[in-house]
Amino acid sequence: MKCLRSAYWSYEVGLRKTETSLALRIGSAWARAMEARWNGLDYDAALSKALPEGLEMDEQSCATIAALLLAYYRLYGASEGSGKIHAEVQFKFPIGHGFTAEGKMDGLGTLSDGRMALIEGKTTSASIEPDSDYWLRLAFNMQLYQYILAARELDWDVSTVLYDVTRKPTIKPKQVNDLDEAGMKIVLDAAGNRVLKKNGEPKQSAGEGETLQCHIETPDEFSARLLEDISLRPDFYFVRKEVPILEDNLEAFKLQRDAISRLIISLRANEQGLERKENAWPRNVSEMTCNFCSYQSFCLQNLTVDVKHPPEGFKIEGFNPELEKQNETN
């Protein structure tokens, strides 16, 4: 839907970057933590699942996840107080035109009042205030409608979605003052010597030509400040909201999915006779699409790609590695 050319490289060829973006790594780590919690693991175990040994992630991001997860456990508890939760439910069923819908839902559950619900966890940088258009966009979330139909294929009479949304922090590490063993600030003169008052006490504010000795917050310091910020305004970071499923919207989604299926078939047919198959898939070249596209490095320059020898930084792999690994395990 965003760009047909991008869809070609990703889902027709299986061309992937060898390194995922930091945002995707953080999202994946949070998903692993949530899966662990929904399965009844405590905070320490969930954090270990989120940040396994050998994971390539900077210390600040690890500190961010640690603080968010601890705050989440403090707010919602180590497990759900009511209702039965089935975490990470996999599905596969035919949808017509030779296609299948295949994926994995965050969770299916029975709410405290007995209703069946789809449990969907999300992380976002957008505002999740009650009047935010974030919730309007979720009213027609194609991924979720696919999940609703999948749940019904599994004989779950699901009519509502419980969104479990976490907002990514907006605060960043900042400069903090160094303190001596007595908890006093350290003021230095131009020569780097500590400045004292006439009575011999350390000066606590910098004058002309003087500076306060400071440092960028360590990951532990940042994590502690983030945890404090979350405790002061938890609604800024965490929202659980129930969104009912409208049958009219569900039928509209089916029609849209059918149209997309037909479009894919047509585009594949257009590849016939083309030396560069990707030319059958139109590009949506704009700042809003290209700036966030994995393939902009060669696509914008219209370079030819040899899929047998992918460009540096890319590899060919399965269209959904997560599901393929799960299938192998099963």
C-alpha positions in Angstrom: 0.0 0.0 0.0 2.9 2.3 0.7 5.0 1.6 -2.4 4.5 -1.3 -4.9 8.2 -1.3 -5.8 9.2 -1.7 -2.1 6.7 -4.5 -1.8 8.3 -6.2 -4.8 11.8 -6.2 -3.3 10.5 -7.3 0.1 7.8 -9.8 -0.6 8.5 -11.0 -4.2 12.3 -11.2 -4.0 12.9 -11.4 -0.2 15.6 -8.8 -0.3 16.3 -7.7 3.3 18.9 -5.5 5.0 21.4 -7.6 7.0 21.0 -5.1 9.9 17.6 -4.0 11.1 17.0 -0.5 12.2 17.2 0.5 15.9 13.5 1.2 16.0 12.7 -2.3 14.7 15.1 -3.9 17.2 13.5 -2.0 20.1 10.0 -3.0 18.9 11.1 -6.6 18.6 12.6 -6.5 22.1 9.4 -5.1 23.6 7.3 -7.7 21.8 9.5 -10.5 23.3 9.1 -8.9 26.8 5.3 -8.7 26.4 5.1 -12.3 25.2 7.1 -13.4 28.2 4.8 -11.5 30.6 1.6 -12.7 28.9 3.0 -16.2 29.5 3.4 -15.5 33.2 7.1 -14.8 33.5 8.3 -12.3 36.1 10.1 -9.0 35.4 13.7 -10.4 35.4 12.8 -13.3 33.1 10.9 -11.1 30.7 13.8 -8.7 30.6 16.1 -11.6 29.8 13.8 -12.6 27.0 13.7 -9.0 25.6 17.5 -8.5 25.8 19.1 -11.9 25.3 22.9 -12.3 25.4 24.5 -11.3 22.2 21.8 -8.9 21.1 23.2 -5.9 19.2 21.7 -2.9 20.9 23.2 0.2 22.5 23.2 0.6 26.3 20.8 3.5 26.2 18.2 1.5 24.3 18.6 -1.4 26.8 18.2 1.0 29.7 15.1 2.4 28.1 13.5 -1.0 27.7 14.5 -2.0 31.3 12.8 1.1 32.7 9.7 0.8 30.5 9.2 -2.8 31.4 9.7 -2.3 35.1 7.1 0.5 35.0 4.8 -1.7 33.0 5.0 -4.5 35.7 4.4 -2.0 38.4 1.3 -0.6 36.7 -0.3 -3.7 35.4 1.2 -6.4 37.7 3.1 -9.6 36.8 0.0 -11.2 35.3 -3.6 -10.4 34.3 -6.0 -10.4 37.1 -8.8 -11.9 35.2 -9.5 -13.6 31.9 -7.7 -16.4 30.1 -4.9 -15.2 27.7 -3.4 -17.2 24.9 -0.2 -15.5 23.8 1.4 -15.5 20.3 -1.4 -17.5 18.5 -0.3 -18.5 15.0 -2.7 -18.9 12.0 -2.9 -19.8 8.4 -5.9 -20.0 6.1 -6.8 -19.4 2.5 -8.2 -16.1 1.3 -8.8 -16.7 -2.4 -6.9 -16.1 -5.7 -4.3 -18.6 -4.6 -3.2 -16.6 -1.5 -3.2 -17.5 2.2 -3.3 -15.3 5.2 -0.5 -16.3 7.6 0.7 -14.6 10.8 0.9 -14.6 14.5 -1.5 -12.7 16.8 -0.1 -11.1 20.0 -2.9 -12.7 22.0 -6.4 -14.0 22.2 -8.2 -13.7 25.5 -11.4 -13.9 27.4 -12.2 -10.6 29.3 -13.4 -10.5 32.8 -17.0 -10.2 31.6 -16.7 -13.3 29.4 -16.3 -11.6 26.0 -13.6 -12.8 23.7 -11.1 -10.2 22.6 -8.0 -9.8 20.4 -5.1 -8.6 22.6 -2.8 -6.4 20.5 0.4 -4.8 21.8 1.8 -1.8 20.1 4.7 0.7 20.6 4.5 4.1 19.0 6.2 7.5 18.9 2.9 9.2 18.4 0.7 10.8 21.0 -1.7 8.3 22.6 -3.8 11.0 24.3 -7.6 10.2 24.2 -8.2 12.8 21.5 -5.2 11.8 19.4 -5.9 10.7 15.8 -3.8 7.7 16.6 -6.9 6.0 17.8 -8.8 7.0 14.7 -6.2 5.3 12.5 -6.5 2.2 14.5 -10.2 2.1 13.7 -9.3 0.7 10.3 -6.1 -1.2 11.0 -5.7 -3.7 8.2 -3.5 -6.0 10.2 -6.0 -6.2 13.0 -8.9 -7.0 10.7 -6.8 -9.8 9.3 -6.3 -11.0 12.9 -10.0 -10.8 13.6 -10.8 -13.0 10.6 -8.1 -15.4 11.7 -9.5 -15.6 15.2 -12.9 -16.4 13.8 -11.3 -19.1 11.6 -10.0 -20.6 14.9 -13.6 -20.5 16.2 -13.1 -17.5 18.4 -16.1 -15.2 18.3 -14.1 -12.0 18.6 -15.9 -8.7 18.4 -13.5 -6.3 20.1 -9.8 -5.5 20.3 -8.0 -4.6 23.5 -5.1 -2.4 22.5 -2.1 -2.4 24.9 -0.1 0.6 23.7 3.3 1.8 24.9 4.6 5.2 23.9 8.3 5.4 23.3 10.1 8.0 25.6 10.6 11.5 24.4 13.2 12.3 27.0 16.9 11.8 26.1 20.1 11.5 28.2 21.1 14.9 29.5 24.1 16.6 31.1 24.2 16.1 34.9 26.5 17.6 37.4 29.4 15.6 38.9 29.3 15.4 42.7 32.1 14.8 45.2 32.0 12.3 48.0 30.1 14.8 50.1 27.5 15.3 47.4 28.8 18.8 46.5 29.0 20.2 43.0 32.4 20.7 41.4 33.2 24.1 40.0 36.4 24.4 37.9 38.4 27.4 36.9 39.9 27.9 33.4 43.0 25.9 34.5 40.8 23.0 35.6 41.3 23.5 39.3 38.5 23.3 41.7 37.2 26.7 42.9 36.7 27.2 46.6 35.1 30.0 48.6 37.1 32.2 50.9 36.1 30.0 53.9 37.5 26.9 52.0 34.1 25.4 51.1 33.6 24.2 47.6 31.8 26.8 45.4 28.4 25.6 44.1 27.8 27.9 41.2 30.0 28.8 38.3 31.1 32.4 37.8 32.8 34.1 34.8 35.4 31.9 33.3 34.3 28.9 35.5 32.5 25.7 34.7 30.5 23.1 36.5 32.1 19.6 36.0 29.5 17.4 34.5 28.9 14.3 32.3 26.3 12.8 30.1 23.9 10.5 32.0 25.0 6.9 32.3 22.5 4.3 31.1 21.7 3.5 34.7 21.2 7.2 35.5 19.0 7.7 32.5 17.0 4.5 33.3 16.3 5.8 36.8 15.2 9.2 35.6 12.9 7.6 32.9 11.4 5.4 35.6 10.7 8.4 37.7 9.1 10.3 34.8 6.9 7.3 34.0 5.8 7.1 37.7 4.7 10.8 37.5 2.7 10.5 34.3 2.0 6.8 33.5 -0.9 7.8 31.2 1.6 9.4 28.9 3.4 6.1 28.4 0.8 3.4 28.8 -2.8 3.1 27.6 -5.1 0.2 27.3 -8.2 0.9 25.3 -10.9 -1.3 23.9 -11.9 -0.7 20.3 -15.1 -2.5 19.0 -15.0 -4.2 15.6 -17.6 -2.8 13.2 -18.8 -5.5 10.8 -19.2 -2.9 8.0 -15.5 -2.1 8.3 -14.7 -5.8 8.4 -16.5 -6.3 5.1 -14.8 -3.3 3.6 -11.4 -4.8 4.6 -12.3 -8.0 2.8 -13.1 -6.1 -0.4 -9.8 -4.2 -0.1 -7.8 -7.4 0.5 -9.4 -8.9 -2.5 -8.5 -5.9 -4.6 -4.9 -6.0 -3.4 -4.8 -9.7 -4.3 -6.0 -9.0 -7.8 -3.4 -6.2 -8.1 -0.6 -8.5 -7.1 -1.6 -11.0 -9.7 -1.8 -8.3 -12.4 1.6 -6.9 -11.5 3.2 -10.4 -11.6 1.7 -10.8 -15.1 3.2 -7.5 -16.1 6.7 -8.9 -15.4 6.5 -11.1 -18.4 9.1 -10.1 -21.1 10.7 -7.5 -18.8 14.5 -7.7 -18.3 14.1 -5.9 -15.0 11.1 -7.5 -13.3 10.9 -4.6 -10.8 9.8 -2.2 -13.5 6.4 -4.0 -13.5 5.9 -2.6 -10.0 5.4 1.2 -9.9 7.5 3.3 -7.5 5.9 5.8 -5.2 8.8 8.3 -5.1 8.2 10.9 -2.4 9.9 12.2 0.8 7.4 10.5 3.0 8.0 7.1 1.4 11.7 7.1 0.3 13.1 8.5 3.6 11.9 5.5 5.5 12.6 2.9 2.7 15.2 0.2 3.0 15.8 0.2 -0.7 16.3 3.9 -1.4 20.1 3.5 -1.7 19.8 1.8 -5.1 16.1 2.4 -6.1 16.4 6.2 -6.3 19.5 5.8 -8.5 17.6 3.3 -10.7 20.5 0.8 -10.3 20.1 -2.7 -11.5 20.1 -5.3 -8.8 21.4 -8.9 -9.3 19.4 -10.9 -6.8 22.0 -13.7 -7.0 24.5 -11.2 -5.7 22.6 -8.8 -3.5 24.0 -5.3 -2.9 26.3 -4.8 0.0 24.3 -4.7 3.3 21.5 -6.9 1.9 20.6 -10.6 1.8 17.9 -12.8 0.3 15.8 -14.6 2.9 12.3 -15.9 3.5 9.4 -13.5 3.3 8.6 -14.0 7.0 11.6 -15.4 8.9 9.8 -15.2 12.3 7.0 -17.5 11.1 9.4 -19.8 9.3 11.5 -20.3 12.4 8.3 -21.0 14.4 7.2 -23.5 11.8 10.5 -25.3 12.0 10.2 -25.4 15.8 6.7 -26.8 15.6 
